Amino acid sequence: MTDSPDETPRRRPQQRKQVLLRLDPSVYEALARWAGEDLRSANAQIEFLLRKSLAEAGRLPKDTKPMPRRGRPPVTEP
């Protein structure tokens, strides 16, 4: 592996951050029920709520990408 001056360093695509979160069990259960009603995972529900809160407070960065779509892709007619 040689570093020549002609080579530019390649940037890795930005990966999603992993965070360890400790919750009261009853809070988690309520969150999981809510997530199920909205057809989301508990993790997606947490991200949804954090984004909503940040947006309402005017603190969501403008370069924030939309939440990734999960689940089955929409059915397209031929």
C-alpha positions in Angstrom: 0.0 0.0 0.0 1.7 3.2 -1.2 0.6 6.7 -0.7 1.3 8.7 -3.8 0.7 12.4 -4.0 -1.7 11.8 -6.9 -4.1 9.8 -4.9 -6.8 11.6 -3.0 -8.1 10.1 0.2 -11.5 8.5 -0.3 -14.2 9.5 2.1 -16.3 6.8 3.6 -20.0 7.2 3.3 -21.4 8.7 6.5 -22.8 5.9 8.6 -25.7 6.1 11.0 -24.6 6.5 14.6 -25.3 3.9 17.2 -26.3 5.0 20.7 -26.8 3.0 23.8 -30.0 4.2 25.5 -31.2 3.1 28.9 -34.9 3.5 29.5 -37.3 2.7 32.4 -39.0 -0.6 31.4 -42.5 1.0 31.5 -41.3 3.9 29.3 -39.9 1.4 26.8 -43.2 -0.7 26.8 -45.3 2.5 26.2 -42.9 3.5 23.4 -43.0 0.0 21.8 -46.8 0.0 21.9 -46.9 3.4 20.2 -44.4 2.3 17.6 -46.4 -0.8 16.9 -49.5 1.3 16.3 -47.5 3.5 13.9 -46.1 0.4 12.2 -42.5 1.4 13.2 -39.8 -0.3 15.2 -39.0 1.1 18.7 -35.8 2.4 17.2 -37.5 4.2 14.3 -40.1 5.6 16.8 -37.3 7.1 18.9 -35.7 8.7 15.9 -39.0 10.0 14.7 -39.8 11.6 18.0 -36.3 13.1 18.3 -36.5 14.6 14.9 -39.9 16.0 15.6 -38.7 17.5 18.8 -35.6 19.0 17.2 -37.7 20.5 14.4 -40.2 22.0 16.8 -37.4 23.6 18.7 -35.8 24.9 15.5 -32.7 22.8 16.2 -32.9 20.2 13.4 -29.9 20.9 11.1 -30.9 21.9 7.6 -28.7 19.3 6.0 -30.4 16.4 7.8 -31.5 13.7 5.4 -35.0 12.3 5.6 -35.6 9.2 7.7 -34.8 6.1 5.7 -37.9 4.3 4.4 -38.3 0.9 5.9 -40.6 -2.0 5.1 -41.8 -3.2 1.8 -41.4 -1.0 -1.2 -44.6 0.4 -2.6 -46.4 -1.7 -5.2 -46.1 -0.4 -8.7 -48.5 -1.3 -11.4 -47.0 -2.6 -14.7 
